[in-house]
């Protein structure tokens, strides 16, 4: 059995928006207050594309390079720091070492059981740094492999994501896909026969209108 499970809003969620997390990291490293930083950083971000989700990276090295450039530009232009390049690198490294996501309480018990019954693959829309997030959460202890959209080259709502993903592994005849979005389940179902499980933590969907099994927490038994 092959079990594909989505990360965001299925296994875990972000504690704070990325902007707020980055602001906290800068406060800690620079020793300045939110009041001194927030307005300036908001203004700077209007001219920077770090938070533009249409921007993709082929690997983490490329992502880190832009991140350092982003923070370096802010520290130099808005704060006039003499050693802005060193501080920009320190902030960037801290950004990718800071755990900004948490797992839902049901995630680990479910993953432990899934691992006993088959091959677990965790998939996620995200930049290459998403892999570091998954590793910080110790999800590599449960998953045989991670598949990240930037690394694949397509988002999860594109069937090319699934074509390229399944070409990297040997599939069994029993495929289970667990996700919080119907569009993703439908897209995978276009190219494979799957047993889809829709995770509806916010009670959005009606069971009588869904062709997929709906669960409000991760089920232990599949």
HELIX and SHEET records of a PDB file:
HELIX    1   1 UNK A   18  UNK A   30  1                                  13    
HELIX    2   2 UNK A   34  UNK A   45  1                                  12    
HELIX    3   3 UNK A   60  UNK A   77  1                                  18    
HELIX    4   4 UNK A   84  UNK A   97  1                                  14    
HELIX    5   5 UNK A  107  UNK A  117  1                                  11    
HELIX    6   6 UNK A  130  UNK A  136  1                                   7    
HELIX    7   7 UNK A  139  UNK A  141  5                                   3    
HELIX    8   8 UNK A  149  UNK A  152  1                                   4    
HELIX    9   9 UNK A  159  UNK A  166  1                                   8    
HELIX   10  10 UNK A  182  UNK A  189  1                                   8    
HELIX   11  11 UNK A  207  UNK A  209  5                                   3    
SHEET    1   A 6 UNK A 145  UNK A 148  0                                        
SHEET    2   A 6 UNK A 119  UNK A 124  1                                        
SHEET    3   A 6 UNK A   2  UNK A   6  1                                        
SHEET    4   A 6 UNK A 175  UNK A 179  1                                        
SHEET    5   A 6 UNK A 195  UNK A 199  1                                        
SHEET    6   A 6 UNK A 213  UNK A 215  1                                        
SHEET    1   B 2 UNK A  12  UNK A  14  0                                        
SHEET    2   B 2 UNK A 101  UNK A 103 -1                                        
END                                                                             
